[in-house]
């Protein structure tokens, strides 16, 4: 399996419940993002019923990247 370019050996997995403290976005933002295709990449190891996690490094890279508004316009 290829390692994501932003991940390091010290990287850790976060739950959806941990993301608001780090990002300032609500849990529902990430839950809806998984359905509508926005937000950081996530890992769901056991199929649809498995617990969703996010790699900290990927979340931090996503926060630093220009964001697309879910409605379609880009942030400046």
Backbone as a ProteinNet text record, in pm:
[ID]
protein_1_A
[PRIMARY]
XXXXXXXXXXXXXXXXXXXXXXXXXXXXXXXXXXXXXXXXXXXXXXXXXXXXXXXXXXXXXXXXXXXXXXXXXXXX
[TERTIARY]
84.5	0	88.9	53.6	130.2	95.9	196.3	176.9	140	42.3	4.7	125.2	155	275.4	282.1	170.6	172.4	186.7	172.8	176.3	318.2	337.5	465.9	444.4	552.2	541.8	477	486.7	429.3	283.7	230.4	92.4	-4.1	-121.5	-220.2	-358.8	-443.4	-581.1	-669.1	-761.3	-857.4	-997.9	-1086.1	-1227.3	-1297	-1416.6	-1495.9	-1521.3	-1535	-1562.4	-1442.9	-1322.6	-1203.4	-1177.7	-1235.4	-1205.2	-1248	-1364.4	-1403.6	-1300.1	-1237.4	-1137.9	-1016.3	-979.9	-862.6	-896.3	-1014.5	-1047.4	-1139.6	-1223.1	-1324.1	-1452.8	-1455.9	-1576.9	-1651.7	-1782.7	-1864.6	-1852.9	-1892.2	-1896.2	-1986.9	-2100.3	-2194.6	-2136.2	-2046.1	-1978.1	-1904.2	-1830.3	-1753.2	-1843.3	-1949.8	-2043.8	-2109.1	-2153.3	-2214.1	-2110	-1988.4	-1881	-1852.1	-1864.3	-1843.2	-1951.4	-2072.1	-2183	-2173.6	-2145	-2148.5	-2013.1	-1906.3	-1777.7	-1689	-1700	-1606.3	-1543.4	-1439.5	-1368.8	-1246.3	-1170.9	-1047.4	-1076.1	-977.9	-988.7	-1000.7	-1072.3	-1093	-1069.3	-1061.1	-1037.7	-1157.5	-1209.6	-1319.6	-1282.4	-1201.9	-1141.1	-1234.9	-1352.2	-1438.5	-1564	-1557.1	-1674.4	-1770.7	-1892.9	-1990	-2019.4	-2014.9	-2046.6	-1927.9	-1808.4	-1687.6	-1676.9	-1597.1	-1577.8	-1488.6	-1528.9	-1454.6	-1345.3	-1226.3	-1114	-1049	-972.2	-899.6	-754.4	-658.7	-518.9	-495.7	-431.9	-404.4	-329.7	-227.5	-148.2	-232.7	-326.4	-411.7	-509.6	-562.3	-652.3	-577.5	-455.7	-377.3	-343.9	-310.5	-284.4	-410.9	-524.9	-653	-684.5	-657.2	-682.3	-595.8	-475.2	-383.6	-407.3	-488.3	-514.8	-631.3	-633.2	-749.7	-874.6	-979	-1100.5	-1204.2	-1274.9	-1389.9	-1514	-1594.9	-1723.5	-1812.6	-1881.7	-1972.6	-2078.4	-2107.4	-2206.1	-2146.8	-2012.9	-1953.3	-1855.8	-1856.8	-1763	-1640.1	-1522.6	-1398.7	-1376.8	-1319.3	-1278.7	-1157.5	-1141.6	-1024.5	-926.4
-118	0	124.2	221.1	345.6	436.7	502.3	598.5	733.6	800	934.7	1025.6	1116.7	1199.4	1286.8	1320	1404.5	1324.8	1192.6	1111.1	1081.7	1075.6	1039.8	919.4	862.9	748.8	789.2	914.9	963	1005.3	993.7	1034.8	953.9	1012	937.9	954	856.1	858.7	935.9	1012.8	1090.7	1043.7	1054.9	1026.1	1154.4	1138.4	1255.6	1345.8	1286	1362.8	1449.4	1413.6	1491.1	1607.7	1604.5	1704.8	1847.3	1871.2	2010	2087.3	2023.4	2091.6	2135.1	2056.8	2085.8	2182.2	2166.6	2239.7	2359.2	2355.6	2459.5	2429.7	2318.7	2277.4	2176.2	2169.7	2078.1	1933.9	1842	1700.3	1682.4	1750.7	1734.2	1784.2	1883.2	1929	1811.8	1735.7	1622.5	1506.9	1483.3	1376.8	1406.4	1530.6	1569.2	1569.7	1610.4	1611.9	1475.1	1372.2	1236.2	1198.7	1247.2	1217	1300.4	1429.9	1522.3	1546	1485.2	1490.5	1608.9	1666.3	1771.1	1733.6	1804.8	1774.4	1689.2	1660.7	1583.4	1436.2	1370.3	1225.8	1153.6	1042.6	966.3	818.3	743.2	599.4	529.8	430.1	350.9	204	146.2	16.6	-103.4	-98.7	-217	-198.7	-124.3	-105	-3.8	-4.2	98.2	102.2	-10	-11.5	21.4	34.8	58.9	202.7	222.3	356.2	439.2	559.9	650.4	719.5	727.1	797.4	888.2	983.3	1077.8	1080.9	1080.2	1097	1244.3	1270.7	1407.7	1485.7	1427.4	1498.9	1539.4	1453.6	1484.7	1595.7	1593.3	1700.2	1833.4	1834.2	1958.2	2009.7	1918.7	1960.3	2016.3	1953.9	2001	2140.6	2163.4	2296.4	2403.2	2366.9	2462.2	2484.5	2399	2408.9	2504.3	2568.8	2650.5	2562.1	2608.3	2527.5	2562.8	2461	2482.4	2485.8	2583.3	2594.2	2479.9	2412.2	2304.8	2351.3	2481.6	2537.1	2561.6	2548.7	2559.6	2674.1	2778.5	2888.4	2864.7	2912.7	2892.1	3004.9	2968.8	3070.2	3143.9	3267	3343.4	3354.8
0	0	0	-82.5	-88.7	27.2	79.9	187.2	125.5	182.2	136.8	156.5	61.5	72.1	197.5	259.3	379.5	508.5	502	623.3	667.7	797.8	856.2	947.2	994.4	1085.9	1218.3	1255.4	1381.3	1367	1247.1	1221.3	1307.4	1334.4	1412.3	1352.4	1382	1334.7	1431.8	1375.9	1454.2	1421.3	1517.7	1493.1	1447.9	1395.6	1356.3	1476.9	1594.5	1715.9	1758.3	1717.4	1753	1657.5	1539.4	1437.3	1471.5	1535.1	1562.6	1644.9	1740.4	1823.4	1740.8	1642.3	1559.1	1446.5	1387.1	1264.4	1283	1385.8	1401.1	1325.4	1251.4	1180.9	1266.4	1252.1	1332.5	1283.4	1370	1330.1	1209.2	1207.7	1096.4	964.3	969	847.6	783.3	864.4	812.3	771.7	847.6	812.3	677.4	659.2	531.4	420	452.3	353.4	294.9	377.8	326.7	226.3	246.7	155.7	28	41.9	-71.9	-137.9	-84.8	-153.7	-122.8	-4	35	168.9	205.7	329.5	304	409	392.2	362.8	304.3	279.5	412.8	412.1	534.9	509.3	617.2	611	675.1	606.2	660.8	637.9	729.3	704.5	694.6	752.6	754	669.9	562.3	478.3	537.4	488.2	527.6	675.9	745.8	888	977.2	919.5	998.4	1046.1	1149.3	1205.7	1114.1	1086.6	1000.1	1081.4	1023	1084.6	982.7	1032.9	950	997.7	904.7	942.3	974.3	1086.9	1130.7	1022.4	963	861.4	741.5	703.2	588.1	623.8	745.5	791.1	793.8	846.1	852.8	713.1	620.4	481.7	418.3	445.8	392.4	445.3	573.4	630.9	564.9	523.8	461.5	314.4	252.5	109	83.5	-34.9	-69	-68.9	-3.5	11.8	-93.7	-138.4	-226.8	-140.7	-163.1	-94.6	-142	-49.3	-92.7	-191.2	-191.7	-283.9	-422.3	-434.2	-566.2	-587.3	-505.8	-525.8	-438.8	-486.1	-412.1	-312	-195.1	-98.1	-151.5	-107.1	-150.4	-38.8
[MASK]
++++++++++++++++++++++++++++++++++++++++++++++++++++++++++++++++++++++++++++

